[in-house]
Amino acid sequence: MNDILSRIASVIESRKLANGGDPQKSYVSSLFAKGDDAIMKKVGEEATETVMAAKDIRNNMPAGKLVYECADLWFHTMILLAQFDLTPDDVLKELARREGISGIEEKASRKKVS
């Protein structure tokens, strides 16, 4: 499962302007060229579309739409991570760190750090 994330992350990295990405030829490069705010806005749009797809399932719409929207959300989140020189592996490491910890305990520990 991590192989596909690694491959997509590599392609995203190659689309950065500093790595020769061309905004005229690549959607991802065009997002990088627009900057942080455009990428964050796109993640927000995709998150909203994901929530709306989930609501549609409650109204007997096909569940495949949710998978499609989650894929869009993950993809755009990976672009956001790359913008800040982070990778899906960083997120996977954080999830591994949290594994076996109660969500209530984990959230409480964040308050101490802040």
C-alpha positions in Angstrom: 0.0 0.0 0.0 2.8 2.4 0.8 4.4 1.9 -2.7 1.6 3.9 -4.4 2.0 6.7 -2.0 5.8 6.7 -2.5 5.4 6.8 -6.3 2.8 9.6 -6.2 5.0 11.6 -3.7 7.9 11.2 -6.1 5.9 12.5 -9.0 4.6 15.4 -6.9 8.2 16.2 -5.9 9.3 16.2 -9.5 6.6 18.8 -10.3 8.0 21.4 -7.9 9.3 24.4 -9.8 12.7 24.0 -8.2 12.8 20.5 -9.8 11.9 21.7 -13.3 8.2 21.5 -13.0 6.4 23.4 -15.7 3.1 25.1 -14.7 2.0 25.2 -18.3 2.3 21.4 -18.6 1.4 20.2 -15.1 -1.6 20.7 -12.9 0.6 20.0 -9.8 3.3 22.5 -11.0 0.6 25.1 -11.5 -0.6 24.7 -7.9 3.0 25.0 -6.7 3.4 28.2 -8.8 0.3 29.7 -7.2 1.7 29.1 -3.7 0.6 28.0 -0.2 -2.8 29.7 -0.1 -3.9 28.1 -3.4 -2.9 24.7 -2.3 -4.6 25.1 1.1 -7.7 26.4 -0.6 -7.8 23.3 -2.8 -7.4 21.0 0.2 -10.3 22.7 1.8 -12.4 22.3 -1.3 -11.6 18.6 -1.5 -12.4 18.1 2.2 -15.8 19.7 1.6 -16.4 17.5 -1.4 -15.5 14.5 0.7 -17.9 15.4 3.4 -20.7 16.0 0.9 -20.0 12.6 -0.8 -20.4 11.0 2.6 -23.7 12.8 3.2 -24.8 11.6 -0.2 -24.3 8.0 0.8 -26.9 8.5 3.5 -29.3 9.4 0.8 -28.7 6.2 -1.1 -26.1 7.5 -3.5 -23.2 5.2 -4.6 -20.4 4.8 -2.1 -17.8 4.9 -4.9 -18.2 8.7 -4.9 -16.7 8.9 -1.4 -13.7 6.8 -2.5 -13.2 9.1 -5.5 -13.4 12.2 -3.3 -11.1 10.7 -0.7 -8.5 10.0 -3.4 -8.7 13.7 -4.5 -8.4 14.8 -0.9 -5.4 12.5 -0.2 -3.7 13.7 -3.4 -4.1 17.4 -2.7 -3.0 16.8 0.9 0.2 15.2 -0.5 0.8 18.3 -2.6 0.4 20.4 0.6 2.9 18.2 2.5 5.4 18.5 -0.4 5.0 22.3 -0.3 6.4 22.2 3.2 9.0 19.5 2.4 7.1 16.8 4.2 6.1 13.3 2.8 3.4 10.7 3.3 6.0 8.8 5.3 6.0 11.6 7.9 2.3 11.1 8.3 2.6 7.3 8.4 5.3 7.7 11.2 2.9 9.9 13.2 0.1 7.4 12.8 2.5 4.6 13.9 3.5 6.7 16.9 -0.2 7.0 17.8 -1.0 3.3 17.3 -2.2 1.7 20.5 -2.7 5.1 22.2 -6.2 6.0 23.2 -7.5 8.9 21.1 -8.6 10.6 24.3 -5.1 10.2 25.8 -3.4 11.4 22.5 -5.5 14.5 22.3 -4.9 15.3 26.0 -1.1 15.0 25.4 -1.4 17.7 22.7 -2.7 20.2 25.2 0.4 19.8 27.3 2.7 20.4 24.3 0.9 23.6 23.2 
